[in-house]
Amino acid sequence: MIVGTANSSIDNLAFYQKLGFRMVEIKKDFFKNYPEPIFENGIRALDMVMFEKDL
């Protein structure tokens, strides 16, 4: 299974790792050109962090 979340989504990053997903790719600037900047936890969402887990 492959999932992705923003670099600013700290809770999601921890959640996926606790479930055994491994970070496999970072899609740099994925969110950079959104019409409005996205901020979570005081961090701007810029990159998409991809996780993978064999089921």
Phi and psi in radians as a Rosetta constraint file:
Dihedral C 1 N 2 CA 2 C 2 CIRCULARHARMONIC -2.098 0.35
Dihedral N 2 CA 2 C 2 N 3 CIRCULARHARMONIC 2.308 0.35
Dihedral C 2 N 3 CA 3 C 3 CIRCULARHARMONIC -2.351 0.35
Dihedral N 3 CA 3 C 3 N 4 CIRCULARHARMONIC 2.757 0.35
Dihedral C 3 N 4 CA 4 C 4 CIRCULARHARMONIC -2.395 0.35
Dihedral N 4 CA 4 C 4 N 5 CIRCULARHARMONIC 2.601 0.35
Dihedral C 4 N 5 CA 5 C 5 CIRCULARHARMONIC -2.612 0.35
Dihedral N 5 CA 5 C 5 N 6 CIRCULARHARMONIC 2.855 0.35
Dihedral C 5 N 6 CA 6 C 6 CIRCULARHARMONIC -1.299 0.35
Dihedral N 6 CA 6 C 6 N 7 CIRCULARHARMONIC 2.640 0.35
Dihedral C 6 N 7 CA 7 C 7 CIRCULARHARMONIC -1.051 0.35
Dihedral N 7 CA 7 C 7 N 8 CIRCULARHARMONIC -0.387 0.35
Dihedral C 7 N 8 CA 8 C 8 CIRCULARHARMONIC -1.552 0.35
Dihedral N 8 CA 8 C 8 N 9 CIRCULARHARMONIC -0.131 0.35
Dihedral C 8 N 9 CA 9 C 9 CIRCULARHARMONIC -1.521 0.35
Dihedral N 9 CA 9 C 9 N 10 CIRCULARHARMONIC 1.266 0.35
Dihedral C 9 N 10 CA 10 C 10 CIRCULARHARMONIC -1.008 0.35
Dihedral N 10 CA 10 C 10 N 11 CIRCULARHARMONIC -0.735 0.35
Dihedral C 10 N 11 CA 11 C 11 CIRCULARHARMONIC -1.111 0.35
Dihedral N 11 CA 11 C 11 N 12 CIRCULARHARMONIC -0.721 0.35
Dihedral C 11 N 12 CA 12 C 12 CIRCULARHARMONIC -1.143 0.35
Dihedral N 12 CA 12 C 12 N 13 CIRCULARHARMONIC -0.727 0.35
Dihedral C 12 N 13 CA 13 C 13 CIRCULARHARMONIC -1.021 0.35
Dihedral N 13 CA 13 C 13 N 14 CIRCULARHARMONIC -0.782 0.35
Dihedral C 13 N 14 CA 14 C 14 CIRCULARHARMONIC -1.186 0.35
Dihedral N 14 CA 14 C 14 N 15 CIRCULARHARMONIC -0.728 0.35
Dihedral C 14 N 15 CA 15 C 15 CIRCULARHARMONIC -1.009 0.35
Dihedral N 15 CA 15 C 15 N 16 CIRCULARHARMONIC -0.902 0.35
Dihedral C 15 N 16 CA 16 C 16 CIRCULARHARMONIC -1.102 0.35
Dihedral N 16 CA 16 C 16 N 17 CIRCULARHARMONIC -0.690 0.35
Dihedral C 16 N 17 CA 17 C 17 CIRCULARHARMONIC -1.186 0.35
Dihedral N 17 CA 17 C 17 N 18 CIRCULARHARMONIC -0.642 0.35
Dihedral C 17 N 18 CA 18 C 18 CIRCULARHARMONIC -1.118 0.35
Dihedral N 18 CA 18 C 18 N 19 CIRCULARHARMONIC -0.498 0.35
Dihedral C 18 N 19 CA 19 C 19 CIRCULARHARMONIC -1.492 0.35
Dihedral N 19 CA 19 C 19 N 20 CIRCULARHARMONIC 0.021 0.35
Dihedral C 19 N 20 CA 20 C 20 CIRCULARHARMONIC 1.670 0.35
Dihedral N 20 CA 20 C 20 N 21 CIRCULARHARMONIC 0.116 0.35
Dihedral C 20 N 21 CA 21 C 21 CIRCULARHARMONIC -1.255 0.35
Dihedral N 21 CA 21 C 21 N 22 CIRCULARHARMONIC 2.589 0.35
Dihedral C 21 N 22 CA 22 C 22 CIRCULARHARMONIC -2.024 0.35
Dihedral N 22 CA 22 C 22 N 23 CIRCULARHARMONIC 2.438 0.35
Dihedral C 22 N 23 CA 23 C 23 CIRCULARHARMONIC -1.207 0.35
Dihedral N 23 CA 23 C 23 N 24 CIRCULARHARMONIC 2.229 0.35
Dihedral C 23 N 24 CA 24 C 24 CIRCULARHARMONIC -2.146 0.35
Dihedral N 24 CA 24 C 24 N 25 CIRCULARHARMONIC -0.298 0.35
Dihedral C 24 N 25 CA 25 C 25 CIRCULARHARMONIC -2.856 0.35
Dihedral N 25 CA 25 C 25 N 26 CIRCULARHARMONIC 2.627 0.35
Dihedral C 25 N 26 CA 26 C 26 CIRCULARHARMONIC -2.163 0.35
Dihedral N 26 CA 26 C 26 N 27 CIRCULARHARMONIC 2.114 0.35
Dihedral C 26 N 27 CA 27 C 27 CIRCULARHARMONIC -1.631 0.35
Dihedral N 27 CA 27 C 27 N 28 CIRCULARHARMONIC 1.664 0.35
Dihedral C 27 N 28 CA 28 C 28 CIRCULARHARMONIC -1.108 0.35
Dihedral N 28 CA 28 C 28 N 29 CIRCULARHARMONIC 2.427 0.35
Dihedral C 28 N 29 CA 29 C 29 CIRCULARHARMONIC 1.092 0.35
Dihedral N 29 CA 29 C 29 N 30 CIRCULARHARMONIC 0.380 0.35
Dihedral C 29 N 30 CA 30 C 30 CIRCULARHARMONIC -0.971 0.35
Dihedral N 30 CA 30 C 30 N 31 CIRCULARHARMONIC -0.711 0.35
Dihedral C 30 N 31 CA 31 C 31 CIRCULARHARMONIC -1.729 0.35
Dihedral N 31 CA 31 C 31 N 32 CIRCULARHARMONIC 0.021 0.35
Dihedral C 31 N 32 CA 32 C 32 CIRCULARHARMONIC -1.047 0.35
Dihedral N 32 CA 32 C 32 N 33 CIRCULARHARMONIC -0.647 0.35
Dihedral C 32 N 33 CA 33 C 33 CIRCULARHARMONIC -1.756 0.35
Dihedral N 33 CA 33 C 33 N 34 CIRCULARHARMONIC 0.340 0.35
Dihedral C 33 N 34 CA 34 C 34 CIRCULARHARMONIC -1.103 0.35
Dihedral N 34 CA 34 C 34 N 35 CIRCULARHARMONIC 2.611 0.35
Dihedral C 34 N 35 CA 35 C 35 CIRCULARHARMONIC -0.955 0.35
Dihedral N 35 CA 35 C 35 N 36 CIRCULARHARMONIC -0.681 0.35
Dihedral C 35 N 36 CA 36 C 36 CIRCULARHARMONIC -2.168 0.35
Dihedral N 36 CA 36 C 36 N 37 CIRCULARHARMONIC 2.347 0.35
Dihedral C 36 N 37 CA 37 C 37 CIRCULARHARMONIC -1.057 0.35
Dihedral N 37 CA 37 C 37 N 38 CIRCULARHARMONIC 2.530 0.35
Dihedral C 37 N 38 CA 38 C 38 CIRCULARHARMONIC -1.851 0.35
Dihedral N 38 CA 38 C 38 N 39 CIRCULARHARMONIC 2.259 0.35
Dihedral C 38 N 39 CA 39 C 39 CIRCULARHARMONIC -2.157 0.35
Dihedral N 39 CA 39 C 39 N 40 CIRCULARHARMONIC 2.341 0.35
Dihedral C 39 N 40 CA 40 C 40 CIRCULARHARMONIC -2.383 0.35
Dihedral N 40 CA 40 C 40 N 41 CIRCULARHARMONIC 2.371 0.35
Dihedral C 40 N 41 CA 41 C 41 CIRCULARHARMONIC 0.980 0.35
Dihedral N 41 CA 41 C 41 N 42 CIRCULARHARMONIC 0.514 0.35
Dihedral C 41 N 42 CA 42 C 42 CIRCULARHARMONIC 1.309 0.35
Dihedral N 42 CA 42 C 42 N 43 CIRCULARHARMONIC 0.193 0.35
Dihedral C 42 N 43 CA 43 C 43 CIRCULARHARMONIC -2.043 0.35
Dihedral N 43 CA 43 C 43 N 44 CIRCULARHARMONIC 2.344 0.35
Dihedral C 43 N 44 CA 44 C 44 CIRCULARHARMONIC -1.346 0.35
Dihedral N 44 CA 44 C 44 N 45 CIRCULARHARMONIC 2.302 0.35
Dihedral C 44 N 45 CA 45 C 45 CIRCULARHARMONIC -1.313 0.35
Dihedral N 45 CA 45 C 45 N 46 CIRCULARHARMONIC 1.998 0.35
Dihedral C 45 N 46 CA 46 C 46 CIRCULARHARMONIC -2.128 0.35
Dihedral N 46 CA 46 C 46 N 47 CIRCULARHARMONIC -0.755 0.35
Dihedral C 46 N 47 CA 47 C 47 CIRCULARHARMONIC -1.910 0.35
Dihedral N 47 CA 47 C 47 N 48 CIRCULARHARMONIC 2.602 0.35
Dihedral C 47 N 48 CA 48 C 48 CIRCULARHARMONIC -1.706 0.35
Dihedral N 48 CA 48 C 48 N 49 CIRCULARHARMONIC 2.161 0.35
Dihedral C 48 N 49 CA 49 C 49 CIRCULARHARMONIC -1.736 0.35
Dihedral N 49 CA 49 C 49 N 50 CIRCULARHARMONIC 2.134 0.35
Dihedral C 49 N 50 CA 50 C 50 CIRCULARHARMONIC -1.746 0.35
Dihedral N 50 CA 50 C 50 N 51 CIRCULARHARMONIC 2.370 0.35
Dihedral C 50 N 51 CA 51 C 51 CIRCULARHARMONIC -2.131 0.35
Dihedral N 51 CA 51 C 51 N 52 CIRCULARHARMONIC 2.695 0.35
Dihedral C 51 N 52 CA 52 C 52 CIRCULARHARMONIC -2.460 0.35
Dihedral N 52 CA 52 C 52 N 53 CIRCULARHARMONIC 2.525 0.35
Dihedral C 52 N 53 CA 53 C 53 CIRCULARHARMONIC -2.603 0.35
Dihedral N 53 CA 53 C 53 N 54 CIRCULARHARMONIC 2.331 0.35
Dihedral C 53 N 54 CA 54 C 54 CIRCULARHARMONIC -1.363 0.35
Dihedral N 54 CA 54 C 54 N 55 CIRCULARHARMONIC 2.315 0.35
